[in-house]
Amino acid sequence: MAAGVETVAEELRAAYGGGKTRDLEWRVSQLKALLKIINLHENEIVEALRSDLNKPEYEAFVHEIAGASSACKLALKELRRWTMPEKVKTTMTTYPSSAHIVSEPLGVVLVISTWNYPFILSIEPIIGAISAGNAVVLKPSEVSPATSAVLSKLLGEYMDTSAVRVVEGSVPETTVLLEQKWDKIFYTGNSKVGRIVLAAAAKHLTPVVLELGGKSPVVVDSNIDLKVSPLIYQKLRNNPRILYFIYFVFCFFLKVAARRIISGKWGCNNGQTCVSPDYVITTKEYASKLVDAFACEMENFYGKDPLQSNDLSSVVNSRHFDRLINLLDDEKVSGKIVLGGQRDKTKLKIAPSIILNPSEDSLIMNEEIFGPLLPIITVDKIEDCIGIITSKEKPLAAYLFSNNEKLKNDFISNVSSGGMVINDTTLHLAEASLPFGGVGESGMGSYHGKFSFDAFSHKKAVLKRGFNGDVSVRYPPYTNGKLNFVKAMLSGNILRIIRALFGW
Amino acid sequence: MAAVDVEAAVKELRNTYSSGKTKSYEWRISQLEALLKIVTHHENEIVEAVHSDLCKPQTETSFQEIFSVASSCKLALKELRRWMKPQKVKTGMLTFPSSGEIVPEPLGVVLVISTWNYPFLIAVDPVIGAIAAGNAVVLKPSEVAPATSALLSKLLGEYLDTSAVKVIEGAVRETTELLAQKWDKIMYTGNGRVARIVLAAAAKHLTPVILELGGKCPAVVDANINLKVTARRIISGKWGCNNGQTCISPDYILTTKEYAPKVVDALAAELEKFYGKDPLGSNDLSRIVNIHHFDRLEKLMDDEKVSGKIVHGGQRDKTNLKIAPTILLDVEEDSLIMNEEIFGPLLPIVTVNKIEDSFGAINAKGKPLAAYLFTNDKTLKEEFVRSVSAGAIAINETALHFMEVGLPFGGVGESGMGSYHGKFSFDAFSHKKAVLRRGFGGEVSARYPPYAPWKLQLLKALVKGNIIEILRALLGW
């Protein structure tokens, strides 16, 4: 183990105690340093992501570099506003008084990052920690070692290492870190380790943000397509131009839905994303149309032989590769593959695979897939999807493609998930005004935008009074008269107050 | 109560919750109105029970417990529709065209573990939040206040929908069985030792927790102030709040060496006005809750490091579990009384050379639930607010911030996590779900594979916001 891991929290506490991380100037300087890293070392970061995940440069840029860069810029732009105390209206009970809610740093915080978006999932929480005025230790994931090394090197060079530290390593280092006292811990990963983190935090009463995962469902309603009655359809057949137009419109929404689902699944680190659509629910009658649409768009995106496409991340390592193959080769599933199924173990590649109607008790329907396999399960009525989803653990995200307003409202009211998107997938992550976090098994707490600042702040209530306005009725000895008067005052009822004053 | 009862109770609540009943506005209103009825029609019984448990003066129970609960109910009834409304957010370029909102939804089935010192208020106030947010809830009142616990069980059992709101009485065994169940949130009020047990149990189910704990809440007294009002406010926050057995009572005072005698005199004078020459005989002071705490407090007083420092009070009556308001001057930092939360009618005064030194002394200890400063010096106020971390801060007052519903009430560090009161109670028991809505328009092929270089170029240009680069990318230069 590297020297100093056991004492890193203590060291940073000394730096925090000195007060420098609280200064706005310090916070701004650190955020600017992060922005410099992103701007000047983009190629190194993209390379590291390719080395760790075979992540296409496009995804590395759009999802990680651009994401980190906008988060930095937003914090720099809004920091002054975020740190301003929030005035609160006071009431009769404390009159005369003034009140504020003041944001203050928690102290020394620990960010434990993960491997699938190893750059942004490290940087974005750090942006929150620093803007809130904390000292921070980052523990990047050892499963993405190239990015871990790049983070260690670049943050070590550009940041104030007395208050911002990177500790590389794996289970031993993480265990040693978790034994120390932190003022907050921010963990991204799986629920098994999430429990370990919570148990360790319990010893020090440390509050925790957990960004976990789950089986994020996508519901596809057949009504996204326009329906035309067979009679009218027959009449229109005679005019090829109109027919083509109708065909185009028929397929348009389904095509868009398919593209957006593919984008959220295979276009996000090849399905290895906490908010990727995990499985699809649609009606029995619509399923084959949906599969056709997927097949068509999949070929447009990745060509006839997706194992050769450069636009798909690889599976991160052989352990996950074997895990996914196990899901695919499960006898309850292997006969139901309607698309894909090809694999290349040497290159750790699995082709985008769709499985139609695996049984409910198959492995693939009982763990978070986190890979390029997409089961489709079918129901009689689309409304049945809500019961299926709510019978499982609350996922990090849930998606619905529909034009039916009632279904949309029922979905939003009855399906509990971290976040939700109607008629798209994963895009809510790009919206900084929306909190990003889970509920139940998918996590606790949230971040992004101002929520990152809040996640690492204590909101301190401050009440200010003068020495005037001291009312003796408040104090002992407690007489009935005083009690009546106080009750009357607080009721705000003028008659009561007068009566109490006169002792009636 | 056998283990199977707890499990069955929770199962029933889960079924009720799944049926969707607790989510409806009407159901929540009906339960809040029922709670309001309880406080309006049963005030005397509540006062009786609390008096039986704590010898708490009626005025304190009426004002601090019953009035607070009634206001909480009324506020929730008035504001619920507004609180339940989704909050619209402005969406940006990256998701255009879209609309976004944050939708509050209940967490599910929640557990509220209450405590003994405000046995009515601290039980019901969180339940108000849980119900307002649409959850099913189990309340576990404190066994250390048995009369109130029994009354809560009876009244909530009578007035509320018991298929969704249950009171489970008991002690360690029942609490342990409760903690073994899966909850969607747990709210615990009490001490740091048990809080760690609660957190560890919650960890197994990934249950989020609110902890309302305590700490040593300091009150710094500067010179050049209205000492009479200061003394009255300190006494009110200390002995006027359940005789010091309150999480936000001023635990100890910090003042300068030269000002300390004046502070002692002012406190002594006002104490006599409030409680008479023989405070053990006053009806306006709660007793010590039980023999265990009485012995604990006696030990603090009789500790040889401090027993000679008592400058006021010190009298005790073991049969009636009473200890008189007691002030100690110039106690040593390593005495027992300066190293645990006092939670009783003993007030040590620690003296410093310069008043500013007090801030460092406070920050050297665990973060308290509240910190107080009495001063007219603007700079000192600002420095205090800036540098002292506590759940809350009050300037020229003690404990009253508790009544301000616009302020979150909660701790930080050793004094707790999370907060409640007013809308914060509703938020505490809600999940804020992000919802992004899109139509099928706004398709940009640059979003999709194959990732041709022009697509990356365009996106880079869009991110930079540079018009010329965007044009170049679009034109393929």
Chai-1 contact restraints between the chains, C-beta under 6 A:
chainA,res_idxA,chainB,res_idxB,connection_type,confidence,min_distance_angstrom,max_distance_angstrom,comment,restraint_id
A,P56,B,Y451,contact,1.0,0.0,6.0,A-B,restraint_1
A,Y58,B,Y451,contact,1.0,0.0,6.0,A-B,restraint_2
A,Y58,B,L456,contact,1.0,0.0,6.0,A-B,restraint_3
A,V62,B,L459,contact,1.0,0.0,6.0,A-B,restraint_4
A,A66,B,V463,contact,1.0,0.0,6.0,A-B,restraint_5
A,V88,B,G406,contact,1.0,0.0,6.0,A-B,restraint_6
A,V88,B,L407,contact,1.0,0.0,6.0,A-B,restraint_7
A,K89,B,G406,contact,1.0,0.0,6.0,A-B,restraint_8
A,T90,B,E404,contact,1.0,0.0,6.0,A-B,restraint_9
A,T93,B,M403,contact,1.0,0.0,6.0,A-B,restraint_10
A,T94,B,L400,contact,1.0,0.0,6.0,A-B,restraint_11
A,T94,B,E404,contact,1.0,0.0,6.0,A-B,restraint_12
A,A99,B,E404,contact,1.0,0.0,6.0,A-B,restraint_13
A,A99,B,L407,contact,1.0,0.0,6.0,A-B,restraint_14
A,E104,B,S389,contact,1.0,0.0,6.0,A-B,restraint_15
A,R195,B,A203,contact,1.0,0.0,6.0,A-B,restraint_16
A,L198,B,A203,contact,1.0,0.0,6.0,A-B,restraint_17
A,A199,B,A200,contact,1.0,0.0,6.0,A-B,restraint_18
A,A199,B,A203,contact,1.0,0.0,6.0,A-B,restraint_19
A,A202,B,R196,contact,1.0,0.0,6.0,A-B,restraint_20
A,A202,B,L199,contact,1.0,0.0,6.0,A-B,restraint_21
A,A202,B,A200,contact,1.0,0.0,6.0,A-B,restraint_22
A,A202,B,A203,contact,1.0,0.0,6.0,A-B,restraint_23
A,P207,B,M417,contact,1.0,0.0,6.0,A-B,restraint_24
A,F253,B,F440,contact,1.0,0.0,6.0,A-B,restraint_25
A,V256,B,F440,contact,1.0,0.0,6.0,A-B,restraint_26
A,V256,B,E443,contact,1.0,0.0,6.0,A-B,restraint_27
A,R259,B,Y448,contact,1.0,0.0,6.0,A-B,restraint_28
A,S263,B,Y448,contact,1.0,0.0,6.0,A-B,restraint_29
A,F301,B,P449,contact,1.0,0.0,6.0,A-B,restraint_30
A,D311,B,P449,contact,1.0,0.0,6.0,A-B,restraint_31
A,D311,B,P450,contact,1.0,0.0,6.0,A-B,restraint_32
A,D311,B,Y451,contact,1.0,0.0,6.0,A-B,restraint_33
A,I412,B,V435,contact,1.0,0.0,6.0,A-B,restraint_34
A,S416,B,E105,contact,1.0,0.0,6.0,A-B,restraint_35
A,G419,B,A434,contact,1.0,0.0,6.0,A-B,restraint_36
A,M420,B,V435,contact,1.0,0.0,6.0,A-B,restraint_37
A,V421,B,L436,contact,1.0,0.0,6.0,A-B,restraint_38
A,I422,B,R437,contact,1.0,0.0,6.0,A-B,restraint_39
A,N423,B,R438,contact,1.0,0.0,6.0,A-B,restraint_40
A,D424,B,R438,contact,1.0,0.0,6.0,A-B,restraint_41
A,L427,B,T95,contact,1.0,0.0,6.0,A-B,restraint_42
A,H428,B,A434,contact,1.0,0.0,6.0,A-B,restraint_43
A,H428,B,L436,contact,1.0,0.0,6.0,A-B,restraint_44
A,A430,B,L94,contact,1.0,0.0,6.0,A-B,restraint_45
A,A430,B,T95,contact,1.0,0.0,6.0,A-B,restraint_46
A,E431,B,T91,contact,1.0,0.0,6.0,A-B,restraint_47
A,E431,B,T95,contact,1.0,0.0,6.0,A-B,restraint_48
A,E431,B,G100,contact,1.0,0.0,6.0,A-B,restraint_49
A,S433,B,V89,contact,1.0,0.0,6.0,A-B,restraint_50
A,S433,B,K90,contact,1.0,0.0,6.0,A-B,restraint_51
A,L434,B,G100,contact,1.0,0.0,6.0,A-B,restraint_52
A,L434,B,A434,contact,1.0,0.0,6.0,A-B,restraint_53
A,P435,B,K432,contact,1.0,0.0,6.0,A-B,restraint_54
A,P435,B,A434,contact,1.0,0.0,6.0,A-B,restraint_55
A,V439,B,H431,contact,1.0,0.0,6.0,A-B,restraint_56
A,M444,B,P208,contact,1.0,0.0,6.0,A-B,restraint_57
A,H458,B,V412,contact,1.0,0.0,6.0,A-B,restraint_58
A,K459,B,P408,contact,1.0,0.0,6.0,A-B,restraint_59
A,A461,B,A392,contact,1.0,0.0,6.0,A-B,restraint_60
A,A461,B,H401,contact,1.0,0.0,6.0,A-B,restraint_61
A,A461,B,L407,contact,1.0,0.0,6.0,A-B,restraint_62
A,A461,B,P408,contact,1.0,0.0,6.0,A-B,restraint_63
A,V462,B,V385,contact,1.0,0.0,6.0,A-B,restraint_64
A,V462,B,I393,contact,1.0,0.0,6.0,A-B,restraint_65
A,L463,B,A394,contact,1.0,0.0,6.0,A-B,restraint_66
A,L463,B,H401,contact,1.0,0.0,6.0,A-B,restraint_67
A,L463,B,E404,contact,1.0,0.0,6.0,A-B,restraint_68
A,K464,B,I395,contact,1.0,0.0,6.0,A-B,restraint_69
A,R465,B,N396,contact,1.0,0.0,6.0,A-B,restraint_70
A,R465,B,E397,contact,1.0,0.0,6.0,A-B,restraint_71
A,F467,B,N226,contact,1.0,0.0,6.0,A-B,restraint_72
A,F467,B,V229,contact,1.0,0.0,6.0,A-B,restraint_73
A,D470,B,V229,contact,1.0,0.0,6.0,A-B,restraint_74
A,Y475,B,R232,contact,1.0,0.0,6.0,A-B,restraint_75
A,Y475,B,S236,contact,1.0,0.0,6.0,A-B,restraint_76
A,P476,B,F274,contact,1.0,0.0,6.0,A-B,restraint_77
A,P476,B,D284,contact,1.0,0.0,6.0,A-B,restraint_78
A,P477,B,D284,contact,1.0,0.0,6.0,A-B,restraint_79
A,Y478,B,P57,contact,1.0,0.0,6.0,A-B,restraint_80
A,Y478,B,T59,contact,1.0,0.0,6.0,A-B,restraint_81
A,Y478,B,D284,contact,1.0,0.0,6.0,A-B,restraint_82
A,L483,B,T59,contact,1.0,0.0,6.0,A-B,restraint_83
A,V486,B,F63,contact,1.0,0.0,6.0,A-B,restraint_84
